[in-house]
């Protein structure tokens, strides 16, 4: 993550199924939106990165996917819905979407790609 400049001078908030929570409008999403608000207010944050990954337990708990491609499609759908919600509250913030493809069972080898 550091090599691809996703880490550095930043606030890191890790929430299982983050965009799912925002898209669903549930308590998890509200907590994440409050964290973004605090980061923007206190640290003048200009960029938010929503990072999702394959084989996500938060999504597996809520859905029965037929394939890894179907899971990725649903996660990207939620990420895009979350972008709209975040932009309504924080129009000045740039939002990037990143997909992490787990390449091993332990999540030690991950290939990251930006979602356009």
N, C-alpha and C positions, 0 to 999 in steps of 0.2 A: 504494500500500500504506500509506503514511504517513497519507493522508487518511482511510482506514478503520481507523486505529489498529492495524494489524498490525505496525508498526515503532515503535520507541521504546526504552525501557530494557529491552533484551532480549538474549538470546544467539541469534544466527542461525546455524543449521546447515543448509546446503543440500546435499542428497544426492539424486542422480538416482534416481527410483523409490523414494523413502524408505519409503512404506507397503508397497510391493511387497516390499522387503527384510525388513521386520518380519513381514509376513504369511507370507512364504515361509520365514522363519527362517534366512536366509542371512547371510553375513559383513557385508554392508552394513547389514542390520537390526540386527545385534549392535553395530556401531559406533554406530549412531544411538541405540540403547538406552543405551549407555555414555555418550553425550553428554547424554542426558536425565538420567541418574543424576548426572553431574557437575554439571549445571545445578541440579538439585533440591538436591543436597548442599551445593554451594558458594554458591549464590545464592538458595536458598529459593524456587525457581521454583514458581509456583502454576498457571500456564497453559501448555499446549502447543498450538500451532496446527499441524495437518497441512495443508499447502497443496499441492494437486495442480493440474495444468493440462491443458488439451486439447492434442492433438497431441504427446503425450509420447514422446520417443525411447526411454526405458527400457521403456515398455510396447510400443511398436511393434517393438522388438528381440525381444521374447518372444512376441508374439501377432500373429495375423492378424485384425484386426477388420473386420467387414463395414461398419461405420458409426462415425461419431463418437459416436453415442449408445451403441453397444455398448462402446466404449473407456471412456467416462465411467462406465457401469454397473460395469465391472470395477474401475476405479480406486476408485470409492466402496465397492465390496465389500471391497477390500483396506484401505481407510481404516477401515472399521468393524471389520474383524478386528484391525487394529493398535490401535484404541482398547481393545479387550478385553485385548490383551497388555500394553499400557502400563498400564492400570488395575490389572492383577494385580500389577505391580511397584511402581506409584506410585498407590495408591488416592486419595490426597489431591489429586492434580493434576486440574485441569479441562482437558478436551481439546475443542478446537474444530476442526471440519472446514471447510475453505474450498476452493472450486472457482474456478480462474482460467480463464476462457474467452478464448483468444487471439483478438483481433479483427482482427489483421493478421499478415502473414507473418513479421515481424521480432520479434514479441512485445513491441512498444512500447506497444500499446494492449490492455489486459487488463481485462475486467469480472469483478470478484470477487463471489462470492455465498457465503453460509454454507450449509452442508449440515446439515440437521436429522436 
